[in-house]
Every structure is written in C-alpha cells, then in structure tokens.
C-alpha cells in the first residue's frame, strides 16, 4: 500500500486472540500499556471504579520487587539518588538568585503540571522573603493551560524558541522537562539545546519509561503516600460524586468545578483534559479559578477576549455560567478551610437557587471545622482532614502540595469514572480520544490493531478513511505526513470507534457510523461487534467476515 513506509514504528498484529501483556504489549512503552488491574473497568460500578483507580494511583508508592514486571518507582534507590542530586543543583541556584532561573516545562497535562508547580513554588519563596526564581513553559503558551491544544507539543523548534525567550540574560538555568512517556518533541528540543549549551543550562528530564537517602527526602515522599491513604478513605463519597457527574452528563447537563487558589488550577486542568481524553465538549466539564490570579500567568494577555473556551475566572463564572445554570447541571466547590469561607458561602447560595446538584470537596487541618451555615448548604461533602506535619512555614507548603495531589486524584477519579459509566471506555481503553498529536495517532492505530486483530496495513487504511471521510483516499493522502492526518483528525469526533467498527463489520465508513448511532454507547457498539454470534476476528484483510 502506498505510504506504508511512514508507519514503520507500529507493532505488527500477532495472531488473532493472542493480545496478551507479554506479547503485543511487551514492546510498547510503559506509558502506553494497559494496566491489568483495570482490564474490566468498563464493567465496574462507581464504587468498584474508585477502588480500581485508587489501586492504580497507589502503584507509584510500591517498592521494587513487589509486583511483576518490575519498574522503577518513587522509592527506587536510583530515583531517590537522582532526586537528591537535582535538589542539590536547585539549591545552588536558589542560594545565588542573581542570574538564576528554574524552568519547569512540558506539553499538555505535563505543561499544566509545570504551571501549577511553578505557581506554588513561587508562592513559597515569596512567603520566605526570597525572590521567585521559578517559571514554566507549556507547549502552545498560556492558552494551553486553560484549553486543549495538544498538537503543539510536536514541535521541537517551538520548545527551543520558548526556552530562549525566558532564559535570555540568565547565567545559570535549570530546565526540568516533564514528559511522562519521554516522547514530547517540545521537551526533547529543549533538552537537546541545553546539552549543547551546558555553560548556562542544566537539563533534567522527568519521565517514566524504560536506599540510602537523605531522611528528609524520604519523609516528604512518605507524606504523599499518606495523602493517597487519606484521599481514598473517602471512596464512598467519591463514588457518589462520580454518579452525580455521570448523571448530569447523561442528561446533557454541564459540570462546573469551582476551585479556590491552586485547587482552582487543578479544576481547570481536569476539565481541559476531558476534552482530548474522552472526546468531551469543552463545556461538559469545566474548571474555574476563584480569586486573584493576576500573578500566575506569564502572558495573561493571551487569554483575554479569546472566546468562551478561554473563560475561567470568578467573574466569568458569575456572569456567563451562573445565570444559565439549570437543575440538570452539577457544581462542585473545591476549597480549604483557610480560604474565604464567607465568599464560598455566598457563591454556594447563589448556585443553589439554580440547581440542587451541588457538592463540596473541602480540605481542613486537624482542629478546623466547617461553619454550620455553610455545611448545611451541601447535601454531600467530601471532607478531607489532614494531620499537622510540621510547624515551620515550609511544612505548611508540604501540606499544601498534599491537598493539591489529593484534589487531582479525586477529580481524575470522578471524571474518568463518569465517562466509564457513560460507556465511553472499552476495557480500560479510551476509544473517543481526539487524535491531536503524533502520540495519539500511534495510540489510535495500536488500539485498532489490538481490538480488530487485523493487519497493520488494514488498520492504517481504516483509520485514514475515518479521518478523511467523506473525501476518498487517494495515493497522495496515503503518502502524506502524519501531521496532515492529525490536522484533519483533531476536529473530528469518534474517529477511532468508527474506524474500528468498519474493521469489525467489514463495512464502509457511513455504515460504521450508522452502527454507532444505533447503539446506546460507543462501548456497547464495539462490544456487540466483538461478541456478536458467529463473528470472529481475522488478521487477514482479505478474509470476509463471518456472519
């Protein structure tokens, strides 16, 4: 088939029915593997989903040798050693701040985490009376913090140019590139540039693919492990919130995550990630940041007057969202008991006039209690109480980071589980992802191979047909670079399930679309095609389907 040479990195489909972790997935990067724990996630109820996702989150804290296969984790000796070395280098910059800078960089979710951490670290430094020395870079600029612009991470040159801008005039710059799969060109370009300019730059790459430590570092890591235990002790209430969110989405309602301070940033992150992860509309689940955020963004002007997708402030919520709330909408309030609770109560009262579907995720420290008038407004509250860690100022920030991580876990679990209950997940694979960058293109192709059992060439053909329909495939299109396919695909819904149904039923794209439209959910449509009577998968693209 013309153009097949462009797809040399796709794993060839093994014999039908032999899709095992030790076979098909053995050569797949760890970040692209499916987790055996969640193989039946699509069949689980809300309570079981919370349990399964909690177990997945706990895996990063397991010791080496506890599970097979063995991967490095937070407590691996080599990881702890490297973390201590990097911390020492950062300390050197902080001790001599003139001309120094620490850059946190990433694309997509990693870039949003870089933004969150730089904001929190700078708040810590200001509180200590020191000059803030952290900044962030995210592929696509500040717009990518509050909106889904995933394709921007594919440009190495873009990453280098952005790094040059923030590092201009600096004498010592530590660049911490975050790329979970070690695959983002935006970060790779920066790492390469740093290694060519070591007189100024120290590159640090954080990712996950193929103990004798300082006591303080281990204790900090243990606090995050305890954060996992504290968070998932609220599993029944997390499951109840998941059901409520799923119910609103099923009724075509909206879910609004309203957070104060950095918890609002995490709310924004969760809403944005639903767009490319589940193929959601940006209005389905949206985060809003309450309070002043004037000092958080590098280029806030980028976000002004850019349209509804870029509205996320308290004023935006009160003027654009509040008046149009209905009873089928859900609003989740996310705050700590150190926030302005009078402000929280006022907004809750306003929202409750529009919808009774309100819930709270409230963080407190031992000895604090939610005021009774505010508590009575909520039919349900996920109340997470944290023990006192230290009395020093820095200790308070460790607890702040615990709350942020806990909030991320809760929102990830709720939004993921809600989409599972909506039937958007097959086993533990998200079929409705938008193909917005090269990584997701390869992931889409791998899923087609996995579930259809058909050849690489046949899966490529079906994927390109689904992407470019109604335009017929020509040799020019087949031979086009992946970037062209991504440009077309990122605006289209349900590309992967349509391509998969076309493969399973040996039918045209319009017929596959009809099968999908007739089913109650994407998951049900594909599951029916896989388990229908008399059907079998074939690796031979010429073999007719058995009816």
Secondary structure, DSSP 8 states (H G I E B T S, - for coil): -TTGGGGTTS----STT---TTTGGGGS-GGGS--GGGTTGGG--HHHHHHHHHHHHHGGGS-TTSSSS----TT-HHHHHHHHHHHHHHHHHHHT-TTEEEEEEESTHHHHHHHHHHHHHHHHHHHTT----EEEEETT-THHHHS--GGGGG-HHHHHHHHHHHHTT-SEEEEEEE-TTS--HHHHHHHHHHHT-TTTEEEEEE--------HHHHHHHHHHHHHHHHHHTTHHHHHHHHHHHHHHHHTT--EEEEEETHHHHHHHHHHHHHHHHH---TTTEEEEEES--TTT-S-GGGGTTS-GGG--BHHHIIIIIGGG--TT-EEEEEEETTS-HHHHHHHHHHHHTT-S-EEEEEEEETT----HHHHTT-S-EEEEEE----SSHHHHHHHHHHHHHHHHHHHHHHHHHHHHHTT-EETTEETT----SHHHHHHHHHHHHHHH---HHHHHHHHHHHHHTTS---HHHHTS-HHHHHHHHTT-SSHHHHHHHHHHHT--HHHHHHHHHHSSSHHHHHHHHHH-TT----S-TTS----
